[in-house]
Amino acid sequence: MKLASDDYRNCSAKERRGLGESPVPWLAPLFVMLLLVFIYPLFEVVRFSFTNARIGQLNYSYTIESFLVFFRDQGFSDMLRVTGVFVTFSVLCQLLLGFLIAFSVTEGEKLHLKGTVLIRTIVLMSMVIPGAIIGIIWRMMYSEAPGGLLNYLLTMVGAGPVRFLSDPAIAVISATVANVWRGTAQSMILLYAGLKTVPVEIMEAAKVDGANAWQRLTNVTIPTIMPVVLINLILNTIYTFNTFDMIMALTGGGPGRSTEVLALGAYSQIFQMLNLGRGSAIAVFLLAINTVMAAVYYYFMKKSEA
C-alpha cells in the first residue's frame, strides 16, 4: 500500500512548497500576535520610561530624569529595601518549607504512611487561589478587630493584640509570611519531583557504608537534587519580584509606604500619581532584574540538560 508520506517525497520542490514546506505562512500569524501583544507594549513601556509623560497630558519631552531620580529619591531607596527584604526572606522560607514538606511526604511514602496525598493536596490549595483572594484572606486573619483570628488566639494566651498591618515594621513581616504561604506549594512540587529522582541504589550503598540519616541527606540527597533547588530558587525569585496583587489586597503598600515593593510602586506612580514616565522607569528596572534572572535560569536549564 502506498503511504501519504511516499506521495509527499515524490512531489517536486514546487509542489512541496505548496503543501506547506515553508514555515513562513505558519509562523507569520504567531509573529504578528507576538508583535502586537508583547513586543509593541514592551517597546512603549521602554519609550515612556525616557519621558516626563503624565496621564491626561498630551505634551511630553524625552529625558532620563525618571532614571536619575532613582539615585536621589529616598522613597525609591526605601522601595528597594522593602523589596529586597520581602524577596529574600520569602524565597528562602519558601525553599526551606517546600523542602521539609517534600522530604517528609517522600519519607512517608517510603514507609507507606497514610495521609501523604492529603498533605500534598492541602499544600497545593494555595496555588489555585488568586493572589488578591489570598491577600484578603490574610487581611482578615491579621485584622486587629475582634473578629481577627490571629489576634483573637493571641489574646486568649495573653500575647495580643498585635498590630500586624498598622505597624510599619511588623507589616513587612506579615506580608512576607502571607507570601511564603502562597509560594511554598511551588517549591514543594519541584523539590518533591527532584527527590523522586534520587537513585535508590546510591541510598542503599550509603547505608551499607555506615552513613546515618543526616549524612545521607547532606552528602547524597541534597547534592543530587541541587540543580532542581537552583531552578526553584530562580523561579521563586522571579515570581516574588513580580508580586503585586497579594500585597495590593493585603496592605495596599501601607502603612505609609512600608510594604511598597517595585511592582506596586510602578502601579502607584502610573495609576495613582499619574506619572507615566516614572512608573514606566520602575517597570523597566523590574524588567531588567527579571531578564537577568531569566538568563540565569536559562543557563542552569541548559547546564542540567548537558
Secondary structure, DSSP 8 states (H G I E B T S, - for coil): ---HHHHHHHS-HHHHHHTT-SSHHHHHHHHHHHIIIIIHHHHHHHHHHTB---TT-----B-SHHHHGGGT-HHHHHHHHHHHHHHHHHHHHHHHHHHHHHHHHHHHHHTT-TTHHHHHHHHHHHHHS-HHHHHHHHHHHH--STT-HHHHHHHHTT-----TTTSHHHHHHHHHHHHHHHHHHHHHHHHHHHHTTS-HHHHHHHHHTT--HHHHIIIIIHHHHHHHHHHHHHHHHHHHHT--HHHHHHTTT-STTTT--HHHHHHIIIIIS--HHHHHHHHHHHHHHHHHHHHHHHHHHHHHH-
